[in-house]
């Protein structure tokens, strides 16, 4: 009987690996069509790598081949890491999630909400202050300047609050953002936002360290994430992945953040660079419910809390582009989008799956029900909305 079970397990593993070749072949086809410069893909289940492949070019402008250790701008895949930092501070008793943001960042104490009607804009004081939980789940009333054309988003653009703001530190950035109006009353709507940038400033105030120092000491070094940071050392510049010089679909080219030198503004919402192997260590830590190789950074209860839906009856703002990021059937936890049920969504995945991605194309998802996670590292900003669901469907199709 045991021999039969062993044979069945072996055959299933072989089937998984064989079907993974379809994933690789499909990604290679997209590279051959020159819609992607290159990719690094990884799928891990039960602690074992089912696939870890580098395809295409790391730098299409120089003809450099993609490598397993190529370094990518991960943009918003920074958010889950900074969210973990906040939860570590919570576990240390240094903050509560229902604390007002203004308790630590006083500039957020007198915020106003912009109300638009018939082309006119008026401003009213908030009824309640945003909390740390609001920042973690994107219900703080903040937004992103590139997600629409509301009065608040126009104000963001006029203030030059975008990623090009490299001459302000995190504290200064927080003060600039706090002076701008809110798009929503806190806790009333899910709107993807610069909230995690604010969390970066909050970590600095609560910990007394620069965000980069806190992440390095408390997360990157303990987890062995030795090639993750807000900049890349000069001796590793030759490993940085780059997009095409001209967008293959003719879209507006995204100006990539400079990771060659340390920035003043360490964006908690989108400033990190990393490798597939480094980020895999972070995801395995999450999948292990807060522990990796005997090092525990969070309790299992905290990880379960982070990866549960925190929106409940709070609606997703479907009026702007933000709503497209959280499709029906999904909620949002503390730093991660959460799949609430097996149906409704148009892509494959289990209930309880959590995920997120970065604007330059990087993406991950974790499926606790299958003890599995997957990472796709690409630098193809305008193609991301096509490749994220494609990658997920191909991964699930490969699992026997």
N, C-alpha and C positions, 0 to 999 in steps of 0.2 A: 504493500500500500504506500509506504514511504517512497519507494522507487517511482511509483506512478505519479505521486505528487511532485517529486523532484523533476521528473520528465516534463510534466505539465507546466511547471514554473519556468523551466528552461525554454520550452517552446514558446511560452508567452513572451519572455524577455527577447528571444530571437525575433518574434513577430514585431515587437515594439521597435527594435533596432532597424528591421527591414523597412517598416513603414516610415521611419524617420528619414530614409533616403528620399522619400517624396518631398518632405519639407525642404531638404537641402537642394534638391533638384529644382523646386519651384523658386526658391530664393535665387539660385544661380541663373535661372531663366530671366528673372527680373533684372539682374545685373547685366546679363548679355543684351537685354533690350535697352540698357543704359538709362533705366529709371532709378536705379540705385547705384551708387559708386561701389559699395561693398557692405558687408555685414559680419557681425560675430553673433552667433546664436548658441544658446545653451539650454538644455532641458535636463533637469535633475529630478529623479523620483526615488523615494526610499533611500536618499543619501547617495545614490549612484548616478553618474552622468550617463544619460542616454544619448546625448549628442553635445558636442562642443566643437564648433567649426568656425573657421575664418574664411570668408569668401570675398572675391573681388578685390577692390583697391581701397587702401587706407587713405591715400591722398591721390585722387584722380588727376590733379593738376601737375603732379610730379611722377605719376606712374608707380607709386609705392604700393606694394602688395599689402592687403589687410593681414594682420597678425592676431593671434589669440590674445596678446597683451596690448593691443592698440588701445589708446586712451580717448575717451569720448566725453564731450560736454553732455552731461545728463540732465541739465536744466531742472525740470520739476520733479525728477526722481530724487532731488535733494530734499523735498518736502517730507517724505516718510522718515528720513534720517533725523531731521531737525525735530520732528514730532516725537520721535523716540527720546531725544535729548530732553524735551519738556517733560515727558512722562518719568524719566529718571529723576528729574528735580522734584516732581510730585512725590515719588516714592521716598525721596530723602526728607520729605516733610517741609520743603522750602516753598511750596505753593499748593493751592487747591484749584481744581478745574473751574469751580464756580466763582473764583476770585475775579473781580473786575480787572480788565487790562490796565485801567488807570491807576490801580494800586501800585503797579510797578513802573508804568510809563504814564506819568501825570498829564502829558500832552493829550491823552485820549479822554480826559475827564469832561470836556465840554463840546462834544461832537454834535453836528447838525445833520439832518437828513434832507436831501434835495427832493422837492416835489415838483413834478412837471405837469402843466395843464394848459392846453391851448397855446403852446409855444412859450408860455411864461414859466419861470422857475422861482419857487419860493423855498424858504429854508425854515425848518422847525427843529427845536431841540429834541434829542432822543428821549424816549420815555425810560429806557433802561440802558445802562452801560453794557458794552460788549464784554463777555467773559473770555477766559482762556479757552474754555471749551468751544465757544463761538469761533475763535481763531482756528482751532484745530479742525473743526468740521466745516469751515467756510460759511458760517452764518453770522458773521460780524457786521455785515452791511457794506464791507469793502468790495472792490471789484478789480478788474484789470483794464487798462486803457485800450487794449486791442480787441476787446470782446464786444464792442458795440459803439454807439454814437450818442449815448445819453449825455445829459449835462455834466454828470459826474465824470464820465469817461473822457469827455472833452477837457474837463478841468485837470484830470490826470495828465493828459497829453500836453497841455499848456505848461504844466509844472515841470515837465521833463523828468517825470518820476520813473521812466523806463529803465531798462537794463543798461542804457548808455550812461546812466548817472554813476560815474566812477570816481567822482571827486568828493563824495560824502561818505562818512563812516556809518555804521548801523544806527547809532544814536541820532545822528543828523537826519538820516533817511526817515527814521520813525517820526521825527518832529515835522518834517515836510509832509509826510503822508497824513498825519493826524490833523493837520490844518485844512485838509481838503474835506468836502462834504461826503457823507455816506450815500450810497445808492439805496439802501434799505434800512429800516429800523432793525437793530440787532435781534437775532433769534427768530426772524419772521420769514426768511427766504434763504435757500442755498444759492450762492453766487460765487463761482470760482474767483479767487482774488489774491491780492498781495498779503493776505493774512499771515502766511508762513514767514514772509520777510519781517513782519512785526514780531513773530515768535523768535526770530533770530536775535532781534534787539532785546527781547525779554530775557532770553537765556543769558545774555551778557550782563544784564542788571542783576539777575537773581544769583548767578554763579560768580560774578566778579571777574570773569575771564572773557577774552575775545571769543567770538563764536568758533573760529577756526581752532583755537587752543582747547576749548571745551570738547569739541568733536574729536580732536586728535587724542586727547588724554582719556576721554571716557568712552569713546565708541570705536574709533579707527584702530588705535593701538591694541586694545583688548581683543578685538575681533580679527586682528591681522589684516586689516584693510590698509595696506602700506602704500597704495598708489591712488588714494582718494584724497582730494583736497580742492581748495579754491584756486589753485594755480598748479602748473606743472613745472618741475625743476628743469633748468636749461638742458641738462644731459639727457632728458627724456622727450624733448620737443619733437624729435624725429618720429615719435610714436603717436602723435596726435592725429586723430581721424578728421578729415575735412570733407565738406560737401562739394558738389560740382560748382564750378565758378558761375555757370549759368543754369538756372533751374530747368530741368528737362521738360517740364510741363508748361513753361513760359510764365510761371507765376512770379510774384514779387519776391526777390531774393531776401531771405532773412539774414541780417547782419549778425554773425556769430559773436558771442562774448569772447573777450580776450582772456585766455587762460595761461598766457606765456609769462605773465608777471603777477605778483600778489596784488589783489584789488584792495582799495580802502573799504568799499561797500561789499561785505561778505553776504551775498544774498541767500538767506535761509530758504527762500522759495525757489531758487533756480541757479545757484552759482557753482555747484560742484562739478568736477571732472572725475571720471572713474574708469575702471576696466570691468569687463564682464565677470572676471574671476573675483575681483573685490566685491562687486555688488552681489554676487552669488553668496558670499559669506554673510552679508547682511540679511539676505532673504532666507538662508538656512537658519540663521539665528531667530528670525521671526517664525519660521515654520516649526522650529524647536520650542516655540513659546518662551523666548527670552534668554536662550542659552546656546553657546557654541563651544564645543571642545572643552567642556568643564568650566567655562567662563559664563557666569550669569549676570546679565545687565538689567533685566526686568523680571518681575514675577510672571508666572503663567497667567495669573488673573488679570494683570495689566495688559498683556498682549491680547487676551480674549476681549477685553474691553475696547482696545484700540481697533480691533478688526470686527466689531459689531456695528450695526447701523445706529447712528446717533441723530438721524433726522426725524424719525417717527412721522408725525403729521406735518412737519415743516415742509412746505412745497419747494420744488426746484424751480428757479426762474427760467421759464421756457421762452421768454420774450426775446432774449438775446442769445449770443453765441455760447454763453456759458452753459445753457441747458443741453447743448449738443454733446458736452463732455460727460454728462451723466445720463445715460440712456434709460428708458423705462425698464423697470425690474431691478434697478440698482438704488442703493442708498449710499451714505458716506459715513465713515467712521472717524477716527482721529488720525488723519494723515493718509488715509487710503479710501478708494472707492470700494464698495462692498456689493457683491451680488446677493440679492435677497431670496431669489427663488430660481428654480431650474428653467422655467419658461419665461415668456415675455421678451427677453433680450434676443436679438437677432444673431448673436454669436454663441458658440459652444462654451460650456463651463458649468461647474457645480455650484449649487447654493453654498454660500460661505466663502467663495473665491474672493480675493481682494487684489487690487491692482492699481497701477498708475503709470504715467509715462512722462516724457519730456518733449518740449516743442521742437527739438531738432530731430526727433524720430525714435529715440530710445524708449523701451517699453518693458514692463515685467508683469507677471501675474503669479499669484500663489494660490494653490488649491489644497487646503488642509485635508479635505475628504480623500484625496488621492495621494497625499504625502508628496506633493510635487510642486515645483516652481519652474518658470521659464523666463528667459531674458532674450530680448532682441536689441542689439546695439547697432544703430545706423545713424548717419548724419545726412538725412534727406528731409528737411523740414516740411515742405509742401506735400510730400508723399505719405506722411505719417498716418493720416486718416484711412488710407487704403491698406497699408501694411500691418497695422495693429490687429484688425479683425482677421486678416488673412493669416497672420502668424498664429494667432490663437486657435483658429479653426484647424490649421494644419497640425498643430501640436496635439490637440484632442483626437484628431483623426488617426494619429500615429499610435495612440495608446490602446493596446489590445484589451 
